[in-house]
Amino acid sequence: MAKTKILVIEDDRSLSEVLTYNLKQAGYDVLAASDGQDGLLQAQLKSPDIILLDLMLPVVDGLDVCRRLRADAATRETLIVMLTAKAEESDELIGFSLGADDYVTKPFSVKVLLERIKALRRRRMGDGIPDEITKRQGVTVNRRRHQASIDDQPLPLTRSEFRLLDTLIRQPGRVFDRTELIDAALGEDTMVMERTIDVHIRALRRKLGNYADVIETVRGVGYRFRDHDPANVVSEDVE
């Protein structure tokens, strides 16, 4: 079985070397880039499974790198973990809104980072996800293919947005609080502010377009998938 390939985009040479050494010791193939431009090039040429992305990078900053990675079909599904010395809530929210899968603030324990990477890989493997399609009110979720669509038109969702939609559409009418949705979309091992989920919901609604109102806000509690027509639901096995 091929090793998981990780690209480290970090301009701090000593930290990059520490990460590279420990990741290799943990059994990963590791690539390294010291600026955003080189990182983008390596991501396109080497197709890493996971990218550890520093926020404060020379040439092209980390947020712009993340934005470009998510806009490129070749790297849209690559797992991205942002590494930064900035602990501002606004930076974390921006990072998640651009499609980052996790956010780690420096200084951090390498052991903790390795566990976060393992958690992301487990979610990517989709342990326990049923092979079925759910259709409701024009919105379709295909769990095996990890795809969603509206009236058979594909939705370009990030993994977190897909998991949010899947969680909500499974139980229409049920109100999920923000903590539940964070666990569902980002994983129980991810420590973020509750407001982060609002960023993902807003992004998901924008992509749903005219169907945005299928996700309802319950003030002071959380969100739910609208259930005006319970009969309009089909669950079927994927062949």
C-alpha positions in Angstrom: 0.0 0.0 0.0 1.3 3.4 -0.9 2.3 5.7 1.9 0.3 8.8 2.7 2.0 11.8 1.1 2.2 15.0 3.2 3.4 18.4 1.8 4.8 20.8 4.4 4.6 24.4 3.3 6.5 26.3 6.0 9.1 29.0 5.8 10.6 28.4 9.2 13.4 26.0 8.3 13.9 24.6 11.7 10.2 23.8 12.2 10.0 22.4 8.7 12.9 20.0 9.4 11.3 18.9 12.7 8.0 18.3 11.0 9.6 16.4 8.1 11.7 14.2 10.5 8.7 13.3 12.7 6.3 12.7 9.9 8.8 10.4 8.2 9.3 8.6 11.5 5.6 8.1 11.6 5.6 6.4 8.2 4.6 9.2 5.9 6.2 10.3 2.6 7.1 14.0 3.1 7.6 16.9 0.7 8.6 20.4 1.8 8.3 23.9 0.4 9.5 27.2 1.9 7.1 29.6 0.3 3.6 29.7 -1.1 4.5 29.7 -4.7 6.7 26.6 -4.5 4.0 25.0 -2.3 1.3 25.5 -5.0 3.7 24.1 -7.6 4.5 21.0 -5.6 0.8 20.5 -4.7 0.0 20.4 -8.4 2.9 18.3 -9.5 3.2 15.8 -6.6 -0.5 15.4 -5.6 -0.1 15.1 -1.8 -2.8 13.6 0.3 -2.4 16.2 3.1 -0.9 19.7 3.2 0.4 21.3 6.3 0.1 25.0 5.4 1.7 27.9 7.3 -0.4 31.0 7.3 2.4 33.6 7.2 4.4 32.6 4.1 6.6 34.7 1.7 5.7 35.2 -2.0 2.1 33.9 -1.6 0.5 33.9 1.9 -1.2 30.9 3.4 -4.7 32.1 3.0 -4.2 32.8 -0.7 -2.5 29.4 -1.1 -5.6 27.7 0.5 -7.9 29.7 -1.7 -6.1 28.6 -4.9 -5.9 25.0 -3.8 -9.6 24.9 -3.3 -10.2 26.5 -6.7 -8.1 24.0 -8.5 -9.9 20.7 -9.4 -6.6 18.8 -8.9 -6.3 19.9 -5.3 -9.9 20.6 -4.3 -10.2 17.5 -2.2 -6.7 17.6 -0.6 -6.8 17.7 3.2 -5.4 21.0 4.5 -4.2 21.7 8.0 -3.3 25.4 8.7 -0.3 26.0 10.9 0.0 29.5 12.4 1.4 31.6 15.2 -1.7 33.8 15.0 -4.4 32.9 17.4 -7.0 35.4 16.4 -10.5 34.0 16.0 -11.0 36.0 12.8 -8.0 34.2 11.2 -9.4 30.8 12.2 -12.8 31.6 10.7 -11.3 32.9 7.5 -9.2 29.7 7.2 -12.2 27.4 7.6 -14.3 29.6 5.3 -11.6 29.0 2.6 -11.8 25.3 3.0 -9.2 24.4 5.6 -9.9 21.0 7.3 -8.1 21.8 10.6 -6.3 24.7 12.2 -3.3 24.3 14.6 -1.8 27.3 16.6 1.9 27.4 17.2 3.6 26.4 19.4 2.1 22.9 19.2 3.0 19.4 20.2 4.2 17.2 17.3 2.4 14.3 18.9 -0.9 16.2 19.0 -0.4 17.2 15.4 0.2 13.6 14.4 -3.1 12.6 16.2 -4.9 15.4 14.3 -3.6 14.0 11.0 -4.7 10.5 12.0 -8.2 11.9 12.8 -8.4 13.6 9.4 -7.3 10.4 7.6 -10.0 8.4 9.5 -12.7 10.8 8.4 -11.4 10.8 4.8 -11.6 7.0 4.8 -15.3 7.4 5.7 -15.5 4.7 8.4 -19.0 3.5 8.9 -20.6 5.7 6.2 -23.5 3.8 4.6 -23.5 3.3 0.8 -26.7 5.1 0.0 -28.2 8.1 -1.7 -30.6 10.4 0.1 -32.8 12.7 -1.9 -34.9 15.4 -0.3 -36.5 18.5 -1.7 -34.3 18.6 -4.8 -31.1 18.1 -2.8 -29.2 14.8 -3.3 -26.4 13.4 -1.1 -24.4 10.4 -2.4 -22.3 9.1 0.5 -20.2 6.6 -1.4 -19.1 9.1 -4.0 -18.9 11.9 -1.4 -21.0 14.1 -3.7 -24.0 16.3 -3.5 -26.2 17.9 -6.2 -29.3 20.0 -6.7 -31.7 18.8 -9.4 -28.8 16.6 -10.7 -26.4 19.6 -10.9 -23.2 18.9 -8.9 -22.5 21.1 -5.9 -18.8 22.0 -5.4 -18.7 21.4 -1.6 -15.7 21.2 0.7 -15.5 18.1 2.8 -16.8 20.0 5.9 -19.7 21.4 3.9 -20.6 18.0 2.6 -20.5 16.5 6.1 -22.7 19.3 7.4 -25.3 18.8 4.6 -25.2 15.0 5.1 -25.7 15.4 8.9 -28.7 17.7 8.5 -30.4 15.9 5.6 -30.3 12.6 7.4 -32.6 13.8 10.1 -34.9 16.5 8.7 -36.7 18.6 11.3 -34.2 17.8 14.0 -32.4 20.8 15.5 -28.7 20.3 15.8 -26.8 22.6 18.1 -23.4 24.1 17.0 -21.4 21.6 19.1 -23.0 18.6 17.4 -22.4 20.1 14.0 -18.8 20.9 14.7 -18.3 17.2 15.7 -20.1 16.1 12.6 -18.4 18.4 10.1 -14.9 18.8 11.6 -14.5 15.9 14.0 -14.6 15.4 17.7 -10.8 16.0 17.9 -11.0 19.5 16.4 -11.0 22.4 18.9 -12.7 25.5 17.4 -15.0 28.2 18.4 -18.8 27.6 18.0 -19.0 30.5 15.6 -16.9 28.6 13.1 -19.9 26.4 12.2 -21.8 29.6 11.2 -19.1 30.3 8.6 -19.6 26.8 7.1 -23.4 27.2 7.1 -23.2 30.5 5.3 -20.9 29.0 2.7 -23.1 26.0 2.3 -26.2 28.2 1.8 -24.5 30.3 -0.8 -23.7 27.1 -2.8 -27.3 25.9 -2.4 -28.4 29.1 -4.1 -32.2 29.1 -4.5 -32.4 26.1 -2.2 -30.6 27.8 0.7 -33.8 28.0 2.7 -33.8 24.2 3.2 -31.4 24.9 6.0 -33.2 26.8 8.7 -31.7 28.7 11.6 -33.3 28.0 15.1 -32.3 31.1 17.0 -30.3 30.4 20.2 -30.0 26.7 19.4 -28.6 25.8 16.0 -29.8 24.6 12.6 -32.0 22.0 10.9 -32.9 20.7 7.5 -36.5 21.9 6.6 -39.0 19.1 6.7 -42.1 20.4 5.0 -42.8 17.2 3.0 -41.6 14.1 4.8 -42.9 11.9 2.0 -40.5 13.4 -0.5 -37.6 11.3 0.7 -35.9 8.4 -1.1 -33.1 6.3 0.3 -31.6 3.7 -2.0 -28.6 1.4 -2.2 -25.7 2.4 -4.5 -24.9 -0.3 -7.0 
